[in-house]
Each structure stands twice: as structure tokens, then as C-alpha cells.
Amino acid sequence: MENDLVIPRHIAIIMDGNGRWAQKHSLERCEGHRMGAEALKKLIENMRDLPEVKYMTFYAFSTENWKRSEEEVSALMHLLVEFLDMNLSIFMKNDLRLLVTGRLEGMPEEPRSKLKEAIEKTKDNKGLCVIIALNYGGRSEIADAAKAIARKAACGELDPEKVDEKLFAEYLYNPQVPDPDLLIRTSGELRLSNFLLWEISYSEIYVTDTLWPDFDKNELMEAIKSFNKRSRRFGGR
């Protein structure tokens, strides 16, 4: 069956449910996030079995997440640094490339520095491109693109009449990355949470009740099987 599946080129995942997983297991929220990071690591390692997938985007920290408690935000930033320190060797071993989407310059100094280092070290890798959405908001991305276009138009470098969807997309955070074919959300929530609002216009959406720390390759294959039952017409017939 799996050999006959059409495998999406780009899969985006809203990693949701760490807090509920921790509560379910009578643990602190930070332990849920830690197990979520472990689930991310294992999934990335297993992607070598699906070479058809060229890009995966993971929603890790939104522009709205700064509203969480100072303790939780600090723990998440520390966990990010720890994840990069512990797993950069896995990226190199598996020929994975790391990219970030979001307002990287708005991140604290230590995780920002670690991210830039990992991006630089993996830039020539040819395997799966792992994109982490950090300090990311879909509306912010669209607003930032609009501002960049407006600046060019204001100084005469760009004719506003030339602005169409194709040109606008060139000003998004990672214009070289194709739009996701499949968007997965864990933990059963039925909302987009300000994620890739421009890019997922025609993505197929799959929602599972599984909490993110329990999400694994088997769960991913269920999402891909569901993807194969869809008829993608992109607005046509």
C-alpha cells in the first residue's frame, strides 16, 4: 500500500498538545515541551525513509506565545538551545538543512546565535529541509512583505502596478520554499492559529486527536494516507 502512495513534497505541522500531554501524565508543562522536542527529533530522523518529502515546516513558537508566563517562555528558549546543541550532529549525519521562518531578529540572543550557527553549518546539505517557525505569525509575515514592497515602491524601485501574487510571494520569509501540500495539526484543535496563512491556501488539512509528544512516523503515514484520498483541483474541476 505504502509503495503506491503519493508522498507530499512539503508537509507542515502545527505541533500542539505538549501541555495537555504533561497534564495527562501529571507532569509540569516544561516536561511536555521536552517530550515534544524528543518527538520532533525522532520524526526528523525517521524521515530518511521518506526521501520524497523535501521540506517539513514545524510551528514551534508563535508571535502570540510571548504572552505566556515568563517561566514557560524561558524554559522554551532554553529547550531550543538544548535541542540545537544536542541534535546538530543528527542534521549533519542525515544531510538535513535547517531554516527558520519568522522574525529571527526578535529572538533572545543565545537561541538566535545558535540558530544562525546551525543554519550556516547545514546550508550546503542536500537532504530534507527542516524549517522551524519561531517568533512566527502568518499575519506578521504578510505585513512584513507588504512593508518591504511599500518601501521599494516609495523610493521608485518598484512599480505598484506590477505587484501580483507571484511578486508578493517573493517577499515572504522563505520565498524559495514551495507551499505545503499537507498541513497536519495534532491534539484535535480545528484552527490554523495564524500559521502560514498565505502559503496554505490550497494545502490539504489533516487533524488528529493525538497529542504532539505521541505523534510518530506511524501517525504521519496515516496523515499521508488521508492525503491520498483527496482530489486536489486548486479551484478547478
N, C-alpha and C positions, 0 to 999 in steps of 0.2 A: 504493500500500500504506500509506504513512505517513499519508495523509489519513484512512484508515479505522481507525487505531489509537486505542485508549482511552489517554489520557495520564494518568499518575498525578498526583494533586493535590500530593502530598508525597513527595519522594524523599530518602532518607537514604543517605549514602555513608561507608563506612569506607575512608579513603584510606590504603592500605597498599602498601608496596613501594619507598619512596624509597631506603632503604638498599641494597636489592638492586639497584636501578637504578644507583646510584652504583658499586657493586662491579662490576656488569656492564660499566660504561663506564670502569673503572679511575680513578674519582674519589673524593674524600673524601665522607663521609656528608652533610656540610652542603651539598654541591653537589646531592646527590639531593633534599634538602629544598627547596633553592632551585628546582629544576626542578618539584618537586611544587607549590610555590606558583604557579609560572607556569601549570601545568596547571589549577589552580583558577581563576586569573584568566581564562584563555581559555574555560573551560567556562561560567563565570558570564556572560561577555559573549555567548556563543552561545545562552544560554537565552532571549534575546528572540525566537528562532524557535519557542519552545515556550511560548506565553503561558498554556497550560492548567496548567502547573506553577506553583503558587503558593508553595510552600515547598521549600527544599532545606537539609538539615542535613548538615554535614561534620564528621567526627570528626577533630579536629586535634591535641589533646593531652589525654591521659587523666590521671586521678589517679595512675595507676601509672607514667606516663612520668617523674615526678620521680626515679625510681630510675636513670635513665640518667646517663651521665657529666656532670659539671658543664659541661664544654666543649660537649657536644651540647645540653644544656638551654639554656645561654646563647645558643648560635647560633640555636636555635629561637625564643627570645624576641625576639632581635634581628630575625630574619626576619619575625616577626609585626608588629613595629613598622614595618619597612620596607614590608611588604605594605599596611598601613593607610595609610601616608603616600603611597604611590605609586598606590593604587587607589581612594581615597575619591572622586576625581573621576569614576571609572567608575561607582561606585554612584549618584552624583547624576545623571550623564548618562543612565543607564539606568533611573532611578526605582526603584532597588533599596533595600530596607530591610535593615539589619543587626541581628541579635540574637545574643546569646551564651547558651549553655546550659552550666551548670557553676558551680563555686564561684569566681565572678569575683573576690571579695574576697581569695582566696588567691593571685592572680596578682601578679607583681612590679609595682612602682609604675608604671613607664613604659608597659608594654603595657596595664595596667589603665586608666590615664588615657586612652591613645589609643583603647581600645575604647569607653570611656564617651563620649568625644567623638564617635566615629563613630556610635554608637547614637543619640545625641541629634540629630546632624545629619541622619540618614536616617529619623527616626521618622515623618515625615509622607509618606514616599514610598509609592506605591501599587502598585508592581510586585512582582517576585519578592522574597520574604522569604528572605534568606540567613542561616542560623543556624550559627554556628561553635561546636562543642563544645570547650570549653577548660577544663582542670582539671576534667574531667568523668568521672564514673563512674556507671553505672546503679545500682549498689548504694548509692552515696553519695546519689544523688538520692532514692531510695526511703526511705533512712534519714532524710534531711533533712525529707522530707514527713511521716514518722511522728513526728519530734520536734516539728514545728510543730503537728501535730494534738494530740499529747500535752500540749503547753504550754497550748493552749486548753481542753482537757478538764480539766486540773488546776486551772485558775482558774475553771471553771464557765461558760466561754463557748461550750462545745460539748458536746453530749450524745454520749458514746461510742457509744451505740446507733444514732446517726444516721450513723455512718461506714460508707459503702459505697464501691464502686469509683468512682462518679461524684464523690463528695465527695473521696475520697482524691486523685483526679487533679487536683483544683483546687489542690492544694498542691505539685504538681511545679514544676520551674523555669519552664516556659513553658506554663501550662495553656491559653492561648488558641490554641496551635498544634495542629492536628489530628494524629492519629497518622500515621506514614508508611505509604503504600500499598506502597512498594517500597524494600527495603534492598539496596544494592549493596556488595559487598566486592571490592576489587581484590587482585591478587597471589596469588589461589588458596587463601588460608587459609580453612579451614572452621570458623570460630568467631566468636562475637559480640563477644568482647573487652570485655565489661562496657558495651556501648553500648545505650542506650535500652531497657533490659530491660523496663520497664513498657509503653512505647509501641509496641514492635514485636510485641506478642502475636499479631497477625494480619497482619503485613506479609508480602508475598511476598519471598523472598530470591533474589538473583541473585549468583553468584560468577564472576568472570572471572580468568584467569591473567595478564591484562595488569597490569603494574606501574603504580602511580598516575601517575608522570610521563608515561606514554604513553597515559593514558586521555583520550579526547576525545569530541566530540559523536557521532561515528560509533559509538563503543563504548557510549555512553549509549543510542543508538537500538536497539542490539542488546539491551540490557537491557530496554528498553520493549517490544520485540517479544516477548521471552520472557515478560514480564509479561502480555501479551495472550493468551498460551496457557494461562494459569492459570484455574482456576474458583474464585472467591473465595466461599466459603459461610459463613465466620465461625462454624464449628462446626455449622452446619445442613446440611441435604441439599438 
